[in-house]
Amino acid sequence: MAVLLDIKNASKRYGDQILLDEASATVTDDGKVGFVGRNGAGKSTLLRVILGEEELDGGEVIHHPRLRLGYLRQHDPFLPDESALDFLMRDSSQPDWKCGEVAGQFELKGNYLHGPVRELSGGWQTRVKLTALLLHEPNLLLLDEPTNFLDLRTQMLLEHFLRTFQEACLIVSHDRGFLTATCDRTLDLSRGKLTTYPGKIDAFLDHQREQREHLQRVNAATLTKKRQLERFIAKNRAKASTASQARSKAKQLERLEIEEIASDAPTAAIRCPEVSPRQGPAVRCTDLAIGYPDHTVAEDVVVEIDHGLRVAIVGDNGQGKTTFLRTLVGSLEPVAGRFKWGYGCEIGTYAQHVYTTLPEDETVLGYLERVSALGTKTQRILDLAGAMLFRGQATEKKIRVLSGGERARLCLAGLLLGDFNVLVLDEPGNHLDVETVEALAAALQDYAGTVIFTSHDRSFVEAVASSVIEVAAGRVVQYPGSYRQYLERMNAEIDAAEVSRPAARASGGPAPKRRQTDANTDRRLRKELAAVEKTVARLDGEKRQFNEQLLAVTNAEDAVKLHAELTAITDQLAAAEDRWLELQEMLAD
């Protein structure tokens, strides 16, 4: 085990804000470290110091002579009309076969490897940058929020890679699920100090909580002892016979100290609107096509979302998740077909374009008063503003001076002050810190209305989603399983791709084109897929009913009959799910 980085008594401040206060830590070559801390604590600043882009006010960061840093670049390093392969060869000075071999780890092949890199989506460009980083053969990777804006498949590919990467990593991320999957130790930056913990993030958080609870118990015992001593001293110091005992007790009292417990930074306390539960479909799409005048993103969309569901819209970047949401809320006209909201649906929308177009000259309080439901009391508005971390003078801030995170919280506050029974949320966790995202997830779990949302944060989706809709390859389909099952399927696909990847070095040649079904066959398969999805939903409901009846029955003859019917339904359901998978594969070919 060798020390790659040695941080000694590092100090750094901006004005009155202290980011590093004689902080010390080491990073060795035998582990992957999750670097955590509240927003604004100074994590990215320390990474810039390590990279030599900023200087410390005091202390030092010592690099081992054999340290080879690899940093995931956020800027665009590509030349005009350059292919991904051209960029990789230029950046790394490696031959084409080597570049193609490493690119294959991130599924970069065919047009993705040989076409113009600037035309790739942000997620695919990130894959190119990761490939370039690895071609330099670093022994310490620095990753600053690597999962931001990455689609699910790219996140999983990155996870798979990091688990097999044999060198050290220092990873800043707000995604605790990602850190749990990739890191075996934790580095925390809080109140200017660095704390190293030899375990995963969840174990570290449990340790923090236990330490805090231990200090609280010790302090409670100390306070009790202090009161006892004070009473004894007050009662006995005036008596000649006990004055010496009182003086002795006074010395004991002076030695008793209360341990300082670092108070947690304020966390948003979020509560969704209180609405009455409703039955039936909230929205129904019939032969819907979505997209733009010159480009259809998806067609033959036949989905139905019932009231009370919390539906996660999933799929790779660029496949049309946001287009689908924008169509549902009316900011995009359907290309064909139609959709219809149920009677009495009051829809509240949260999206990036919403909080980037807030009225600049309005104050926080003025905005919340304007968007609140009629009759909302001022105290309720102030309470919610405080819960979203706008306290005291912060409510008088003009919107123009708010950060992206503050604007996001302001939009959420406005949404929660309404009386909406349907919430459509496009990436609600962007620009929010971990604690606020967790508070939002807890609030949505208790919400009696309908939620339709997208998010790149798997922990958030898994906590909130009760149903899944996938947008992929020109289709929008209701996934018959849970989000966890969807993740398992995605992981299985990535595992299969890794196993089937040729061991020989990639030639870098273009991948063969996939077979295309003709339009009529494609339409027929999609209609059959929609019918099978309804069959799966019906059979799943019948299976639950038979299970409930079987648990309640007391007569043996009835139990045998119910068991036979349950077995038949289970077989039918398994066959329907197999056919659903077959149709998915046929449409993907």
N, C-alpha and C positions, 0 to 999 in steps of 0.2 A: 504493500500500500504506500503510494507516494503522494505527497501534497502537491496538487497542481496550482492552487491559489491559496494565498495566506493573507487574510484581511486583518490588519492590526490597528486597533484604536482609531478606526475611521471616523472622521467628523465632517459633516456637510450640512449647511443651512442655506435657506433662501429667505432673506429678511428675518422675520421673527419666527419662521417655521424651521424647526430642527428636524432634519431627516435622519442623520446619523450622529450619534452621541458617543464617541469613543467605542464604536462597535467593533467586535472581533469575531471571526469565524474562519474555518478552513474548508476547502473543497478538495477531496482526494480522488484518486483515479479508479476507485472501486465501487462507485455507486451513482445512482440517479437521484437528484435532490429536487424536491418540490419547494419552490420559493414562494412563500405566502405572506400576506399582510393586507390591511385595509387599503382601499383606494387612496392614493396620495401619500402613502407611508414612505415611499422612496425606493421601491423595488427597481423600477426602470432606471432611475438615476444611478443606482449602484451598478446595474449592468453597463451603463454608459461609462462609468468610471473604470470598470474592468476592461472595457474595450479601448480605453484611452481617449474617449471622446470628451470626457469631463475630468476635472481635477478635484481632489479632496481639499477641504480647508485644513485638515490635519490628519495624521496617521498615514498609512500606506497600504497598497495592494501589491503583494510580491508574486510575480509569475515564475513558475518553475522553468528552468532552461529548456525543457523538452515540451512545454505546453504548446499545443496547436489548437487555437480557438476556432470554432465554427459558429457563426452567428446567422440566424435566419433574417435576411434583409427585408425591410418593409418597403423600401423604395423600389422603383422599376429599373432594373439593370439592363433591359433589352434594347437592341438596336432596331431601327425600322426594317420591316420585311425579313427579319431574322427568324429562322425556325428554332424550335426548342433544341434540336440536336446541334445546330450551328452555335447557339449560345453556350450550350454545355461544353462543346469542344473549345470554343474561344476562352471561356471563363476558367476552365480547368487544365487546358493544354493536354487533355487525355485523348486517345484515339476514339473513333466513332463506336467501335465494338464495346469499349469500356463504358462509354457514356450510355449506350443503349442498354447494357447489362444493368447498370444502377438505376436507370430510368424505369426499367421493368418492375422494380420494387414498388413503384407508385403508379403502375398501370399506364405509363406513358408509352404509347406505341402508335403506329399508323399515322393518321393525320395529326394527332395530338403531339407527336414527336417531330413530324416532318413539315407540318403546316406553320403559318406565321404565328409566333408565340404571342404577339400582341392581340391576336383575335381570340385567344383563350379566355375563359372566365377567370375570375380572381382565384377560385379554388384550384383550377388546373395550373395557373401561373405559380401558385404556392408550391404545387408538386414539383414544378421545374426548379424553383429556388431550393427546395429541399434536396433534390438530386444534385444540383451544383454544389451545395454545401458538403454533401457526402463525398463527392469526387475529390475534395481537398484533403480527405482523410484526417479530420480533426480528432483529437482525443478528449476534448471537452466541448459539448454543444451548449450554446446559450440560446434558449427559446423564450421569447417574450410574448405571452398570450398567443401561442401558436394555433389554437383552435378558433380564434375570432374569425367569424364569417366563413369558416370552412364547412362544406356540406358533410353529412354524416359519413359517407363512404371515405372521404379524404381524412376525416378525423380517425376513422378506424384503421385506415392504411398507416397513418402516422403512429397510432398506438402499436400496431403489429410490428412496425419497424423498430420503435424505441424499445420494445420488450426484448428484441434480439440484438440490439446494438451493444457491442462489447465494451464501449468506452463510457466516459462519464458524461452526465448531463446536469445542467442547472436550468430548471423550467419554471418560469413565472406563469401562473394560470389561475383564473377564477373558477375553473371547472374542476370541482373536487373529484368527480368521477374519473376525469382524465388523469389527474394526479394519482389517484388510487391505483389506476391500471398501469401506470408507467414508472412511478417513483417509489423507492424503498426507504427514503429518509426525508426529513422536512427541515427547512430553514425558515424561521419566522422573523420578520422585521416589524417590531412594535415599539412605539415611543422611543425611536432612535437606537434601540438595542437589537442585536442579532442573537437568536437562540437556535441552536442545532439540536434536533431530536432524532434519535436513531430508529425511526419507525415511520409508517405511513401517516398521511394527513389525518385520517379518522382517529387513529391512536393518539396522535399529538393533540387533537382537539379534546379528546377524552381526558388526557393527562392534564391539559390546561384547566379544564373544568374541575377535576379532582383537586388540583393544587389550590384553586380558588376556594373551593368548599372547605378544604383543610385549613386554610388561613382564616376563613370565617369562623370555624369552630374554635381555633386557637384564640382568636381575638375575643370571642364570646366568653371563653373561660378566663382570659386575662381581665376582661372588664368585671366579671363577677368577683375575681380575687381582689381587684382594686377597690371595689365597693366595700368588701369585707374589711380590708385594711383601713380604709378611710373611716369606717364606723368605729373600729377599735381605737384608732388614734384619737378621734373626736371625743370618745368616751373616757379615755384613760390618760391623756396627756396632762390633765390638770391635777391628777392625784399623785402625790409624792411616791406612793408605793408602786405605782405602775408606770411612772413617767419614763423610766429607762426602757421598758418594754415598748412604749409608744414610740420612742425615738428609734428603736430597732426596727419597728414596723414601718416607720417613715422612710428609713433607708431602703427597705424592701420595696416600698411603693415607688421610690424613685427609679429603681432598676427595672420595673415592669414597663414594657413598651408594647404599643399596638403596632402590629405589622401592617404596612401599607399595602392595600389591595388595589391593583390597577383597575380603574373602572372601565367597563366596556365602552367603546364608542357608541353613540346613539344609533339605533337601528329603526328603520321604518316599521311602524305597526299598521298593517294594511287590513282594511275591512271592505269587502265588496258590497254593492248595493243589496238591500234586502228586497227580494222579489218573491212572488208566489210561484210555486212549482206549476208547470203546465204539462199537458199531455199531447201526444201526436207529433207530426213533423214540424220542425221549426223552419226548414227550407228544403225544397225539392227541386232538383235539376232534371230536365227532360231533354234528351238529345242535344245537349248544350255543347257549343264550340266556343272556346275562349282564345283570345289573342288580340291582334292588331290588324288594321286594314290591309297591310302587306304581308302578314305572317300569322298563321294559325298555330297556336301553341299546343292545344289539345282539342279533341273533338269526340263526339258520341259520349258525352259525359252524362251518366245516369246514376246520380247519388241522392240519398235522402238522409238528412240529419235530424234526429228526433230532439225534442225539447229535453233539457237536462243533461245532454251529453257534453263531454269536454273532448273535442276532436282535435287531434294533432294532424296537421297537414305536413307530410314528410316527402322527401325526395331530394335528389342531388341539386346543386345550384344550377340555375339556368333552365330548369325543367318546367317552371311555371307555377310554383307555389304562390308567389305574390300576385301573379296575374289572376289566379283563381280567386284569391281573397278580394282583390280589387274589383273583380267582376261581381262577386256576391254583394259588395257594399255599394255598387252602383257607380264607382269611379271609372269603370271601363264598360263599354257596351258589349254584349255578347256578339260574337261573329255569326252565330246561328243558334237555333233552339231557344230555350227559355229556362228561367228559374223563378221560383215563387216563394216568398216568405209567408209563414203562417200568419193568421189573423192575430193582431195584438202584439206582434214582435216589435220591440223598441231596441234598435241596434246602436251600440256604442263602438267606435272604431279607434284603434291605436295603431299607428304606423309611422315609419320614419318621416314621410312627407308631412305628417300632421305636426310633429314637434319642431320641424325646421321652418314652418310657416306661421309660427305664433306671432301675435301682434307685438312688435318690438318695444313700443312705448308704454305698454300696459304693465302694471305691477303684478307681482305674484298674487296678492290678495284680490286686486281688481279683476284679474282673469278668473280666479276661482269663484268669485261672487257672480260673475256674468254667466258662467257655464253651469252653475249649480241648478238643481231642480227647484222649481218654483216653491217658495215657502221654506227653503232651507235656512236654519238659524245661523247667525253669524258665528256663534260659539262652535257649532258643528264644523263650519268651514275652517275656523282657526285650529280646532282640534286635529282635523285631518291634515291641514298644512303642517302642523307640528309633527304629526306622525310621519310625514314625508320629508322631515328634516328642514322645513322652512319655519324657523322659530324666531320670535322677537322681531328685530329689525329686518330679518331676511324676507319677511312678507312684503316689505316695501321696496324690495329690489325691482328694478326694471328688467323685463324679460331679455333685453338686449345684452345684459351683462351676465346672464346665466350660462353655465357650462352645458355641454351636451347631456351629461348625466342629470343635472338639475332640471333641464327642460323635459327630459324623459319623465322624471318624477312628477313634475308639474302636470304633464298631460295625463299621467295615471291618476293623480289626485282629482283632476277635473272629471275623468271618466267615473271615478268612484263616488263622486258627489251627485251623479245623475241617478236616474231610475231605470236604467237599461236592463232588460231581461235577456239580451243577447250581447256578448262581448266578442268582437273580432279583433284579434291581436296579432300583429306581424312583428315578430322578434321583440317581445316586450322586455326581455332581459338585457338587450344591448344598452350599454352605458350605465347599467346598474351594478352595484357591487354585490358580492356573494350573499351577504346578509339580507339585502333588500330583495334579491331574487327569491331567496328562500321564504321570506315573508309573503311575497306575492303568490308563490306556489301554495302556501298554506291557506291563504285567503280564497284562492280559486277552488281549492278542494271543498271548501264549505259553502261555495256559491250555489244557489238553487237554480240559477239560470243556465243558459247555454253558452259554451265557450268554443270558439273556433280559432285556432292559433298555429303559428309556426315558431320554431325555436331551434337554434343549433346546439343548445345546452341539453345534453341527454338526461342529466339528473333532473332538470326542470320538467322535461317532457314526461319522463317516467313517473314523476310525482303527480303530475296533473292529468295526463291523458287517460280517458276511459275508452277511447275509440281512435282508430287510425285511418286516414285517407292518404293514399300514395299518389303523387304526381310524377309520372315518369314516361318517357318514350311516347309522348303525345297522348297519354291516357290519364284519367283521373278515376281511381277505383277505391272502393272501400275495402280495406284490408280485413280479412276475417278473424285475425288473431289480435293479441295484445301488443303493446309497444315493445315489451320485453321479447316476445316471439319475433317481432320484426327485426330487432337487433340481432337475435340469434341467427335468423336467416341471412342477414347481411354479413355477419361474421363467418358463417359457413361458406358463403360465396367467396369471400376473400381468402379463407383457408384453402378452398378448392383451387383457386387461381394460383396460389403460392405453390401448391403441390404439383400442379400441371405445368408450371413454368419450366421450360427446358433448362437442363443443367448446363448445356453448352452456351457459350457466349453469344449474346444476341448480335445479329448482323446489322441491326439498325434499319433493315428494309421495311417497306410499308406493309402493314398488316392486311391480310385478305379482306375484301369487302364482305359484309354480312349479307346473307340472303334476304331479299325483300319479298314479302307477300304482296300479291296484287290487292288493289283497293277493295274489291268485292269480298275476297277471303278475309281481309283484315276487318271489315265491317261485320261480317258474320261471326268471327271469333269474339269480337268485342261484345256483341249482343248476347252470345252464349255466356260470356264471362259475367255479364250483368245478371243473367238469369241464375247462374250457378251461385253467385254471391247471395241472392235472395234465398235460394235453397239452403245454403249454409246457415244463414241467419235463422230461418224457420226451424231447421232440424236442431240447431243449437238450443233454441227456446224450448222445443219439445223435450229434448234430452234433460234440460234443467227441471221441467215439470215432472217427468218420470222419476228423476232422482229424489225430488221433494216428496212425491207420493210414496216411493219405496221406503223412505225414512219414516214416514208416518204410519204405514200399514202394520196391522197386528196379526192378520189372518195369513197363515202359511200358504194356502192355495192362491190367495190374491198376490202374495209376494212373488211366487214362482211366475205367475202370469205377467206381472209388471216387469220382472227381471228379463223375461224373454222379449217383451216389447222394447225395453231399454237397450238390449243387445242389438236388436234389429235397427233401431234408430242410430245407435253408435256406428254400426257398419255403414249405414247410408251416409252418415255425416263424414266418415273417413273417406268414402269413395268420392263424395262431393268436394272435399278439400283437396284430394289428389287431382281431380279434374281441374280445379281452380289453378293449382300449380302448373299443370300441363299447359293450360291456356296461356298463363303468364309467360311460360318459356316459349311457346309458339309465337306469341306476339313480339317477344324480345328478339327472336331470330332475324 
